[in-house]
Structures are given as C-alpha cells and as structure tokens.
C-alpha cells in the first residue's frame, strides 16, 4: 500500500491493465464478504477466528444515518482479552481488501498477546505484521487462489 506511488515505474508488464475493483464487483463482493475472506486468510494459517463480538461491535462501513465519523481505518484492542474491533468506512475496492488484511493483522497480534503483560505489547511490531499480511494477500498466487486473477493475467 505504501509502495503504490512507485507501481507505475516498477510494474513488470506496464501494458497489462487488470482492474481488481471491477473483478470484485463482478463477483458480488460486499463488505462482510471481504472481512470474512480476510478472517479465512488468517485461520488458514492456524491463527484465531474473530470473536463474535468483532462483527457486532466493529464499524465496518460508514454509518448511513448521517453521523460524522473519521474514516481512517484503525484496529482496537480494548485490553480485556476478548473485545477487538476495527473502525473502517469500507467500500468494495482492492485497496480496501488489502487494508482489511492489514487491520486484521493488528487484531491477530492483539489476540495472540492478550494473555501477556502490557509491557510485551509492541505497536511497531504489530504494524509490521499488518503490512506483511497485506502484502502476502496481494501476491498473484493468492489472488488466483481466491478467484480474482488467473495465471494468464500475471505472466507474459
């Protein structure tokens, strides 16, 4: 995500135009599906499922009732070992799918250290975990696995 401005200069096949946003919309993606897809990414590696309260208490879309909210995506640990949330004004875009994986990376880190004393919790480290997960889900191989890309679209 932070490397996006360099993509035009570094992309391996500059003439290839593939719109993942359009592909997601074509396949009927919605916000809930995107978060469940992110959760499956983590559970497929043996990590924890989101607690039921996550989906009930998180703000995953911009409120439709006119409330003003800050839409910058954030992950929250309420320090009780069971309440973890995301605040994000998600729309169906590939960039938001990457951000979901990034924010869920924070939540996974929160859940994994929930039993440890506060002094062992490192904000810099969970930022790295979030970014690593965002990058991992963006590989052509993973995108092929989830049906967003096929081999012909990422090989010349």
N, C-alpha and C positions, 0 to 999 in steps of 0.2 A: 504494500500500500504506500509506504513512504518512498518507494522507488518509482512510482507511476510516472513522474515527470521525465524520467530517463527512458521510458519504454520505447518511444518513437526512435530514439537513436540506437537502441540496443536490440530491438526485436529481431529474431533470426530470419524471418521471412516478411519483410515490410509490405509486400504486395498482398499478403493474406489478410482478408477482412472477415473476422468472425465475431458476431455480436452475441455475447453470452447473455446479456439482458433480454434480448429478443427470444433467445432459446428458452430461457427460464419462463418467460411469459407464455410462450407457445406450449410449454409442458404443464401449464397450470399452477406454477409455483405460487404460494402465498406466504405470508409472514410466519404462520405457525409451522408450515412445512419446512421453511428454511431453518428455523430453530430446532425442529426435530431432526432434521438432516445433520445439523451441527452436533447435536447430542449423540446421534448414531456414530458420527466420526470418532468421538471420544470413547464411547462404550465399546466400539470395535477394537480398541487398543487395551481393553480391560479396565478402563477408568470408570468412575462412578456415573450413575444416571443423575439427572437433575432431580432434586426433591420435588414432590408435588406442589409445594408452595411456590416454587420458582415460576411456574406458568400462571399461577393465580395472582401473584403479587408483583411480578415484574411489569414494567411498562414497555411493551414491545412495539407499539405503534403510537403515533401522535394521537392524543385524545381528540375525539370528534366533537366534543362538547364546547369547543371554543377556548378552553383553558390555554394560557400561555405556559409553555414548558421549554426548558433548554433541551435541545435535541442531540447534543454531543453524546455519543454512546459511552456509557460507563458501567462498570461491574461493581457490585456492592457486596461486602461481607458484613453482616450485622453482628458478628462476633459471638454468636450463641451456638455455633456448630451446626446449625440447621437452616438458617434463613440467609439465602443468597439470591441476589436479584440483578437484573440488567435493566437499565433505562436507555431506551433507544427508539427513535422515530423511524422504524424500519420501513423501507419500501422494497419492492421486488427488483433488485439490481444485483449484479455480480459483486460490485464493490460492497454492498451491504451484506452479502453472503460471506465475504471474506471477513468483514468486521464482526459478524456474528461468531465466527470461529475464533477470532481474536478475543472477543469478550468472554466467550465460553472457556477459553484457555485460562483467563483470570479466575473464573468461577471454579474450574477444576483445581487450580492451585489453592484457592481458598478452602475448598472441601478437603483436599489432601492434608493441609496443615492445621485443620480446625482443632485437632487434639493437642497441638503443641503450644507452649507458652508464646506470648505475643512477641518476645524478642527474637524468635526464629522466623518471623514472617518478613519477607523481603520484597518490597514493592518493585524494585528494579528487576528482580528475578522473575516475578510473575508477568511483568511487561514483556520480557524476552520469551517466556512460554507462550503468551498470547500471539506474539508476532510469528513465532515458529509455527504455530498451528495454522495461522492464516496462510503462511507461505506453503505449508505442506498440503493444504486442501486445494491449492491453486495449481498443482502440477498437472500437466496433460494426462498423466496416467490416472490420477484420482478423478479428474473431470470426465474421463472416458468411463471409469467405473460407475459414476453416478449418472451417466447418460447425457452429459452436457457437451461432450466432444467425442469425436471418433478419431481413429488413427490417421485417417486421410487428412484431417484438419490440422494436425500438428507435425506432419512430416512433409518434406518437399518431394 
